[in-house]
Amino acid sequence: MWLKTLKTRLKHGHEVIEVDEEGNIAPKTNDYVVVWDKTKSRQENEPMITIEGALILPHGTAVKRLQKTLRYDEEYVAWWEPLGEKTRMPPCETVLEFRQYNNASTRAAWAQLPVEPTIQRVRYKDVITQDGDIISVTRFMTVAQLSPATTEMKSSILRSETGAGLPSVLYVHGGGMVAGSVDSMTAQLARLAAVSGVQVFAVEYRLAPEFPAPVPAEDCYAALTWLHSHAAELGLDRARIGIMGDGAGGGLAAATALLARDRGLNPPLKSQVLISPMLDDRAAANLASRGDSPLLAFATMPLQSIRMCWRAYLGPGAGQSNGDISPYAVPARMSDLRGLPATYIDVGGLDLFRNECAEFAQRLVEADVQVEFYLLPGVPHGFEAATNIGVTRRAVRERFRWASNL
């Protein structure tokens, strides 16, 4: 019997195993999977070893089998199992197919929420975009907030005490930059206004591919400047405006915050709330090139659809690390994140956007931006469709808390 000690450097230090000429390893190290490769020649007393599975390491090395810890949240499974594949977006060949599915599924998801009887809606159709077009902003607020007399009275009281008006949130809906609408989010936006007590203004930005970058982000910035310029008549405090968005809307919200910083919006945005934001076109390309990420098994939206959305928004250069793409279209491409507003980010631990969100949060920390980041274990993108499970309730509570604290 011949024994040789091999070392392999793992994430948390060194591990040592013993391997005999038959490829056997000591019982105490049975977490290792080592296979003797008899097809390879070797020098005397030198083992030639391959590793079981898709990952083949150089002969003479050994690796510990990685424990597979990614799994669904139990409550999410109980919600998901009766629905089966209905919770997953089917492969879409065209942007139109994606748009139709996304709009229908979003409406169905938020239709579960109860009606908020105290919330009123008003649509303003006078937001002038950078290219001279007109888009709309929809306001969600209570009857008391809508009443001019009440608003004027409240604003007068607030100004006497603080010199300012009421807080507000600019909301940017999701949909891969190619789908979605304010109308499809009505129930969720009404709930946000009712629970947080903060008025919500949702922008109907124009969609790719009909209006590719930089149009969607510029439309969102136009809505923000509209809110600034109309703050007095709406009874709002310009220093207490936050921005919030989900999915692609989270990415556009982050882009809007960058535009506000670099164009000198004054007063600046107070905060940004990014919900499972779509921040980096290169991340999807990296996942596709690897092809072996455990995350892919949990995808509720096909990776090919994510890449299709980025191409519709950015053009053929999407996903290329050296592409000539503006960081105001793709926030993760911005080299300097200093000076951004206080930021909240949450993302599911099984979301394909997980890595880019975590990296963006880390970069914000390194840029000395106040950050609150939550990695929510066991749930994929769009988990909020399971409205009553614990992880959804906790995430929504934290998001609304940020809005309430404006």
C-alpha positions as CSV (number, residue, x, y, z in Angstrom):
1,M,0.0,0.0,0.0
2,W,1.3,3.4,-1.0
3,L,0.2,6.7,0.6
4,K,0.9,10.2,-0.4
5,T,-0.3,13.4,1.3
6,L,-1.8,16.0,-1.0
7,K,-2.7,19.6,-0.2
8,T,-5.4,21.7,-1.8
9,R,-6.0,25.4,-0.9
10,L,-9.7,26.0,-0.2
11,K,-11.5,29.2,0.6
12,H,-10.9,29.0,4.3
13,G,-7.3,27.5,4.3
14,H,-5.7,24.2,3.6
15,E,-7.1,20.7,3.7
16,V,-5.0,17.6,3.7
17,I,-6.0,14.2,2.4
18,E,-4.3,10.8,2.0
19,V,-4.7,8.8,-1.2
20,D,-3.5,5.3,-2.0
21,E,-2.6,3.8,-5.3
22,E,-6.1,2.5,-5.8
23,G,-7.6,5.9,-5.4
24,N,-8.9,5.2,-1.9
25,I,-8.9,7.9,0.8
26,A,-9.0,7.7,4.5
27,P,-12.5,7.4,6.1
28,K,-12.0,10.6,8.0
29,T,-11.8,12.5,4.7
30,N,-14.7,10.9,3.0
31,D,-16.1,14.2,2.1
32,Y,-13.6,14.2,-0.7
33,V,-14.3,12.6,-4.1
34,V,-11.1,11.3,-5.6
35,V,-10.9,9.0,-8.6
36,W,-7.8,7.1,-9.7
37,D,-7.1,7.7,-13.4
38,K,-5.5,4.6,-14.8
39,T,-5.4,5.9,-18.3
40,K,-2.7,8.5,-17.5
41,S,0.9,7.6,-17.1
42,R,2.7,8.7,-13.9
43,Q,6.1,8.8,-12.5
44,E,6.9,6.3,-9.8
45,N,5.1,7.0,-6.6
46,E,3.3,10.0,-8.1
47,P,-0.5,9.7,-8.1
48,M,-2.6,10.9,-11.1
49,I,-6.0,12.0,-9.9
50,T,-9.1,13.4,-11.5
51,I,-12.1,14.8,-9.7
52,E,-15.5,13.3,-10.1
53,G,-18.1,15.5,-11.8
54,A,-18.0,18.2,-14.5
55,L,-15.0,20.1,-12.9
56,I,-11.7,18.4,-13.9
57,L,-8.7,19.7,-12.0
58,P,-5.0,19.2,-12.7
59,H,-3.8,15.7,-11.9
60,G,-2.2,15.6,-8.5
61,T,-4.8,17.9,-6.9
62,A,-7.8,17.0,-4.8
63,V,-10.9,19.0,-4.0
64,K,-13.5,18.8,-1.3
65,R,-17.0,18.1,-2.6
66,L,-19.0,21.3,-2.3
67,Q,-22.1,21.0,-0.2
68,K,-25.1,22.0,-2.1
69,T,-26.9,24.5,0.2
70,L,-29.1,26.3,-2.3
71,R,-32.7,25.3,-1.7
72,Y,-36.1,26.8,-1.8
73,D,-37.7,28.4,1.3
74,E,-40.2,25.9,2.7
75,E,-43.1,28.3,2.7
76,Y,-42.2,29.2,-0.9
77,V,-42.3,25.5,-1.9
78,A,-45.7,25.1,-0.3
79,W,-47.0,28.1,-2.3
80,W,-45.2,27.0,-5.5
81,E,-45.9,23.3,-5.7
82,P,-49.7,23.5,-6.6
83,L,-48.8,26.0,-9.4
84,G,-45.8,24.1,-10.8
85,E,-44.4,25.5,-14.0
86,K,-46.9,28.4,-14.0
87,T,-44.5,30.2,-11.7
88,R,-41.8,30.1,-14.4
89,M,-41.7,32.2,-17.5
90,P,-41.6,30.1,-20.6
91,P,-38.8,30.7,-23.2
92,C,-39.7,33.7,-25.3
93,E,-38.4,34.0,-28.8
94,T,-39.3,37.7,-29.2
95,V,-39.6,40.8,-27.1
96,L,-43.3,41.0,-27.9
97,E,-43.8,37.5,-26.4
98,F,-41.9,38.5,-23.3
99,R,-43.9,41.7,-23.0
100,Q,-47.2,39.9,-23.3
101,Y,-46.3,37.2,-20.7
102,N,-44.7,39.7,-18.3
103,N,-47.7,42.1,-18.4
104,A,-50.2,39.3,-17.8
105,S,-48.3,37.6,-15.0
106,T,-47.6,40.9,-13.2
107,R,-51.3,41.8,-13.3
108,A,-52.2,38.3,-11.9
109,A,-49.6,38.5,-9.1
110,W,-50.7,41.9,-7.8
111,A,-54.4,41.1,-8.2
112,Q,-54.1,39.0,-5.1
113,L,-53.6,42.1,-3.0
114,P,-56.7,43.7,-1.3
115,V,-58.1,46.9,-2.6
116,E,-56.9,50.0,-0.7
117,P,-60.1,52.0,-0.3
118,T,-58.3,55.1,1.2
119,I,-56.0,55.5,-1.8
120,Q,-56.8,57.8,-4.8
121,R,-55.1,58.0,-8.2
122,V,-54.4,61.1,-10.3
123,R,-52.5,60.9,-13.6
124,Y,-50.4,63.9,-14.7
125,K,-49.7,64.0,-18.4
126,D,-47.4,66.9,-18.7
127,V,-43.9,65.4,-18.1
128,I,-41.6,66.7,-20.9
129,T,-38.8,64.3,-21.7
130,Q,-35.3,65.1,-22.8
131,D,-36.3,64.6,-26.5
132,G,-39.4,66.7,-26.2
133,D,-42.0,63.9,-25.9
134,I,-44.7,63.8,-23.2
135,I,-45.0,61.0,-20.7
136,S,-47.2,60.6,-17.6
137,V,-46.8,60.2,-13.9
138,T,-49.5,58.7,-11.7
139,R,-49.9,59.9,-8.1
140,F,-51.1,57.5,-5.4
141,M,-52.2,59.2,-2.2
142,T,-55.0,59.4,0.4
143,V,-58.1,61.5,0.0
144,A,-56.7,63.8,2.7
145,Q,-53.4,64.3,0.8
146,L,-55.3,64.9,-2.4
147,S,-57.6,67.6,-0.9
148,P,-56.1,71.0,-1.8
149,A,-57.4,72.6,1.4
150,T,-56.0,69.8,3.6
151,T,-52.7,69.7,1.6
152,E,-52.4,73.4,2.0
153,M,-53.1,73.2,5.7
154,K,-50.7,70.4,6.3
155,S,-48.0,72.1,4.2
156,S,-48.5,75.3,6.1
157,I,-48.1,73.5,9.4
158,L,-45.0,71.6,8.2
159,R,-43.4,74.7,6.8
160,S,-43.9,76.5,10.1
161,E,-42.1,73.6,11.9
162,T,-39.6,72.4,9.4
163,G,-39.7,74.8,6.5
164,A,-40.8,72.0,4.2
165,G,-43.7,69.9,2.8
166,L,-44.5,66.1,2.7
167,P,-42.2,63.3,1.6
168,S,-42.7,61.4,-1.7
169,V,-41.4,58.4,-3.7
170,L,-40.8,58.2,-7.4
171,Y,-41.5,54.6,-8.4
172,V,-40.1,52.8,-11.5
173,H,-41.8,49.6,-12.5
174,G,-40.0,46.5,-13.6
175,G,-40.3,44.5,-16.8
176,G,-36.8,44.1,-18.3
177,M,-36.9,47.6,-19.8
178,V,-39.2,46.1,-22.5
179,A,-42.4,45.4,-20.6
180,G,-44.5,46.5,-17.6
181,S,-46.7,49.5,-16.9
182,V,-47.9,51.6,-14.0
183,D,-51.4,50.1,-14.5
184,S,-50.1,46.6,-14.0
185,M,-48.6,47.7,-10.6
186,T,-51.6,49.6,-9.3
187,A,-52.4,47.3,-6.4
188,Q,-48.8,47.2,-5.2
189,L,-48.4,51.0,-5.5
190,A,-51.6,51.7,-3.7
191,R,-50.5,49.4,-0.9
192,L,-47.1,51.2,-0.7
193,A,-48.9,54.5,-0.4
194,A,-51.4,53.2,2.2
195,V,-48.9,51.4,4.4
196,S,-46.0,53.9,4.3
197,G,-48.2,57.0,4.4
198,V,-45.9,58.5,1.7
199,Q,-47.3,59.7,-1.6
200,V,-46.1,57.6,-4.6
201,F,-45.5,59.0,-8.1
202,A,-45.1,56.2,-10.7
203,V,-43.5,57.1,-14.0
204,E,-44.7,55.6,-17.3
205,Y,-41.3,55.6,-19.0
206,R,-41.0,54.5,-22.7
207,L,-39.9,50.9,-23.4
208,A,-37.2,49.3,-25.5
209,P,-36.7,48.2,-28.2
210,E,-38.9,51.0,-29.6
211,F,-37.1,53.4,-27.3
212,P,-33.7,51.9,-26.4
213,A,-31.1,53.4,-24.0
214,P,-30.8,56.2,-23.0
215,V,-34.5,56.9,-23.3
216,P,-35.9,54.8,-20.3
217,A,-33.4,56.3,-17.8
218,E,-33.8,59.8,-19.2
219,D,-37.6,59.5,-18.9
220,C,-37.2,58.5,-15.3
221,Y,-34.9,61.5,-14.7
222,A,-37.4,63.8,-16.4
223,A,-40.1,62.5,-14.0
224,L,-37.8,63.3,-11.1
225,T,-37.2,66.8,-12.2
226,W,-40.9,67.3,-12.8
227,L,-41.5,66.2,-9.2
228,H,-38.9,68.7,-8.1
229,S,-40.4,71.6,-10.1
230,H,-44.0,70.8,-9.0
231,A,-43.2,70.1,-5.3
232,A,-44.6,73.4,-4.0
233,E,-48.0,73.0,-5.6
234,L,-48.2,69.3,-4.6
235,G,-47.3,70.1,-1.0
236,L,-44.0,68.1,-1.2
237,D,-40.6,68.6,0.3
238,R,-38.0,68.5,-2.4
239,A,-35.4,67.4,0.2
240,R,-37.4,64.3,1.1
241,I,-37.8,62.7,-2.3
242,G,-36.7,59.1,-2.7
243,I,-36.7,56.7,-5.7
244,M,-37.7,53.1,-5.7
245,G,-37.9,50.4,-8.3
246,D,-38.1,46.6,-8.8
247,G,-36.2,44.4,-11.3
248,A,-35.3,46.5,-14.3
249,G,-37.1,49.4,-12.6
250,G,-34.5,49.0,-9.8
251,G,-31.7,49.3,-12.3
252,L,-33.4,52.4,-13.9
253,A,-33.9,53.9,-10.4
254,A,-30.1,53.4,-9.8
255,A,-29.4,55.0,-13.1
256,T,-31.6,58.0,-12.3
257,A,-29.8,58.4,-9.0
258,L,-26.5,58.6,-10.9
259,L,-27.9,61.1,-13.3
260,A,-29.2,63.2,-10.4
261,R,-25.8,63.1,-8.7
262,D,-23.9,64.1,-11.8
263,R,-26.3,66.7,-13.0
264,G,-26.4,68.4,-9.7
265,L,-30.0,67.9,-8.7
266,N,-30.6,70.2,-5.7
267,P,-31.7,69.2,-3.1
268,P,-30.3,65.7,-3.9
269,L,-32.3,62.5,-3.7
270,K,-32.7,61.4,-0.1
271,S,-32.6,57.6,-0.7
272,Q,-33.0,54.9,-3.2
273,V,-34.7,51.5,-2.7
274,L,-33.6,48.9,-5.2
275,I,-35.7,45.7,-5.2
276,S,-34.0,42.8,-6.9
277,P,-32.5,45.3,-9.3
278,M,-31.2,44.4,-12.8
279,L,-27.9,46.3,-12.8
280,D,-25.3,44.6,-15.0
281,D,-25.6,43.3,-18.6
282,R,-22.3,41.5,-18.2
283,A,-23.6,39.3,-15.4
284,A,-26.1,37.5,-17.6
285,A,-23.4,37.0,-20.3
286,N,-21.1,35.6,-17.6
287,L,-23.7,33.1,-16.4
288,A,-24.4,32.0,-20.0
289,S,-20.7,31.5,-20.7
290,R,-20.3,29.4,-17.6
291,G,-23.4,27.4,-18.0
292,D,-22.9,25.4,-14.8
293,S,-24.2,27.9,-12.2
294,P,-26.5,26.2,-9.6
295,L,-28.7,29.3,-9.8
296,L,-29.9,28.4,-13.3
297,A,-31.9,25.5,-11.8
298,F,-34.0,28.0,-9.8
299,A,-34.5,30.6,-12.6
300,T,-38.1,31.9,-12.8
301,M,-37.1,33.9,-15.9
302,P,-34.9,32.1,-18.6
303,L,-31.4,33.4,-18.9
304,Q,-31.9,33.8,-22.6
305,S,-34.8,36.2,-21.9
306,I,-32.7,38.3,-19.7
307,R,-30.0,38.6,-22.4
308,M,-32.7,39.4,-25.0
309,C,-33.9,42.2,-22.8
310,W,-30.4,43.7,-22.4
311,R,-29.9,43.5,-26.2
312,A,-33.2,45.2,-26.8
313,Y,-32.2,48.0,-24.4
314,L,-28.5,48.3,-25.3
315,G,-28.1,46.9,-28.8
316,P,-25.6,44.2,-30.0
317,G,-22.9,45.4,-27.6
318,A,-24.9,44.1,-24.6
319,G,-22.9,41.8,-22.4
320,Q,-19.5,42.7,-23.8
321,S,-17.0,43.8,-21.1
322,N,-15.3,46.2,-23.5
323,G,-18.5,47.5,-25.1
324,D,-19.1,51.3,-25.5
325,I,-22.0,51.4,-23.1
326,S,-23.0,54.3,-20.9
327,P,-22.9,53.7,-17.2
328,Y,-26.1,55.8,-17.0
329,A,-27.7,52.9,-18.9
330,V,-26.0,50.2,-16.9
331,P,-25.3,51.4,-13.3
332,A,-22.9,48.6,-12.5
333,R,-20.6,50.0,-15.2
334,M,-20.2,53.3,-13.3
335,S,-16.6,53.4,-12.0
336,D,-17.3,56.0,-9.2
337,L,-20.3,55.4,-6.9
338,R,-19.4,58.1,-4.3
339,G,-22.0,60.6,-3.4
340,L,-25.0,58.5,-4.1
341,P,-28.0,58.6,-1.7
342,A,-28.5,56.2,1.2
343,T,-29.4,52.9,-0.5
344,Y,-31.5,49.9,0.4
345,I,-31.1,46.7,-1.7
346,D,-32.7,43.3,-1.4
347,V,-32.6,40.3,-3.6
348,G,-33.5,36.6,-3.4
349,G,-30.7,34.1,-2.8
350,L,-32.0,32.1,-5.8
351,D,-32.4,35.2,-8.1
352,L,-30.2,35.3,-11.2
353,F,-29.5,39.0,-10.3
354,R,-28.1,37.9,-6.9
355,N,-24.4,38.3,-7.7
356,E,-24.6,41.7,-9.5
357,C,-26.7,43.0,-6.6
358,A,-24.2,41.8,-4.0
359,E,-21.3,43.3,-5.9
360,F,-23.1,46.6,-6.4
361,A,-23.9,46.8,-2.6
362,Q,-20.2,46.0,-1.8
363,R,-19.0,48.8,-4.1
364,L,-21.4,51.2,-2.5
365,V,-20.0,50.3,0.9
366,E,-16.5,50.9,-0.4
367,A,-17.7,54.3,-1.8
368,D,-18.8,55.2,1.8
369,V,-22.5,55.2,0.8
370,Q,-24.9,54.2,3.6
371,V,-26.2,50.8,2.6
372,E,-28.7,48.3,3.9
373,F,-28.5,45.0,2.0
374,Y,-30.6,41.9,2.4
375,L,-29.9,38.5,0.7
376,L,-33.1,36.7,1.2
377,P,-32.5,32.9,1.3
378,G,-34.6,30.4,-0.6
379,V,-36.5,32.6,-3.0
380,P,-36.0,33.4,-6.7
381,H,-36.8,36.5,-8.8
382,G,-40.5,37.6,-8.4
383,F,-41.0,35.7,-5.1
384,E,-43.3,38.5,-4.0
385,A,-46.1,36.8,-6.0
386,A,-46.2,34.5,-2.9
387,T,-47.7,37.4,-1.0
388,N,-48.4,35.7,2.3
389,I,-45.2,33.8,3.0
390,G,-42.8,35.0,5.7
391,V,-39.9,36.1,3.5
392,T,-42.2,38.3,1.4
393,R,-43.8,39.9,4.5
394,R,-40.4,40.6,6.0
395,A,-39.0,42.1,2.7
396,V,-42.1,44.3,2.1
397,R,-42.0,45.5,5.6
398,E,-38.4,46.7,5.3
399,R,-39.0,48.3,1.9
400,F,-42.0,50.2,3.2
401,R,-40.0,51.2,6.3
402,W,-37.5,53.0,4.1
403,A,-40.3,54.8,2.3
404,S,-41.8,55.8,5.7
405,N,-38.5,57.2,6.9
406,L,-38.1,59.7,4.1
